[in-house]
Amino acid sequence: MKTLKETSSKVEHDYRIFFLFMTFILAGMYFVSFSNNPALHQFWYGAQFTILMVIHIVLHWMVVSIIKVPKRKALYIIVQGLLALFITDMSHNTGMVFSLYMALIGESIGFLGISRWSALSTLYFLSLSLVNLVLFTNLENAIYWLATVIPVIIFISLYVTLYLRQTEARERAQALADELESANRQLTEYAARVEDLTIATERQRMARELHDTLSQGLAGLILQLEATDAYLTSNNNDKAQSIIGNAMVQARSTLAEARRAIDDLRQPSLDDLDSALRLEIDRFTTATGIPILFHSDPIPPMPATITETLIRALTESLTNVANHAKARNVTVNVRMKDKGVSITIQDDGQGFDASSIPSGHYGILGIKERVRLVNGDVEIQSENGKGTTIRIDIPL
């Protein structure tokens, strides 16, 4: 795809072709004049003629930079017209009457466009051309001059106008192409950012999955093994055997969930939220001996993401109770609202300073991340010696 710089180079290249062609014509007229006019063979006269021709041609080549200042356009037209007048008069070459002025007329239409200013400049050049013709011949030849210049001027006007329109259309098309290229470049950058964000989000999700499966599962097994050891010490083999059975079930479940997380086969543990919550509560009570008062409103079917979020939040909260709270009683309430569901986990343990959670404890952070992903809110109330209450509200 071409750039705007390449387009500008193409336009300048077209101008250079025009000026080269014009220079070739003027050089030819210069040598013809020298050949046919003996007066030009005189050194000083010929030198003056040559200098004027050189200045005239150089100004043609400088016209692009000169007309960048609007006030210089009129000055350029006047100076070039006077130069053409003197050059043609010195050459005594009728061909100069047409070649010099027709080039100037085409050039002025090119940078003035079809306007009253270009009409005035054309009239100015034609007047000078007629003066030269009358000085060479006589006024009677003006009719032949007029019959010649009118179709030439019409042709030049049409050609220059069509060329300018084509150039403008090409520049507009290139500008649109540049805008499209810029838009594609921005889209590519946005896609890269989205990819980075996706990778970061996936890493966070995998971190939560590992914490909620392997970490919590192992923590639960440790609790059950510790309880088993305690019962074996007190020769309560039946209770110990029962806990070992539960530990084996939890170990298999943890292994299955870990495999599922690794394979990125994310599936809710249970479709029935009420049954899943009761199962987690039973596991906790069996392992720790801490009773849980559970109350739940009738729970309607809800999205799997919300179901999993509530189950994970309860599991993590109970794990924290078992590891840190030193609680004797726990209460879990599930309430259905008009446009949401709320779950509250409350214990009567030693509490903690909720504003300064030690580093390395990712359970609360995981709960907040999960709840935030389903547009929910987490509220933690806890003080040293006054227990802890975690309330989670999720809109439906």
Salt bridges, closest charged atoms under 4 A:
ASP14 OD2 - ARG170 NH2 3.00
GLU107 OE2 - HIS60 ND1 2.81
GLU202 OE2 - ARG205 NH2 2.77
GLU209 OE2 - ARG266 NE 3.64
GLU209 OE2 - ARG370 NH2 3.60
ASP212 OD1 - HIS211 ND1 2.96
ASP212 OD2 - ARG370 NE 2.48
GLU257 OE1 - ARG312 NH1 3.56
ASP264 OD1 - ARG205 NH2 2.25
ASP274 OD2 - ARG278 NE 2.80
GLU280 OE2 - ARG283 NH1 3.34
ASP297 OD1 - ARG335 NH1 3.68
GLU308 OE1 - ARG266 NE 3.49
GLU308 OE2 - ARG312 NE 3.76
GLU316 OE1 - HIS211 NE2 3.55
GLU369 OE1 - ARG208 NH1 3.30
GLU383 OE1 - LYS386 NZ 3.55
ASP393 OD1 - LYS337 NZ 2.86
ASP393 OD2 - ARG391 NE 3.19
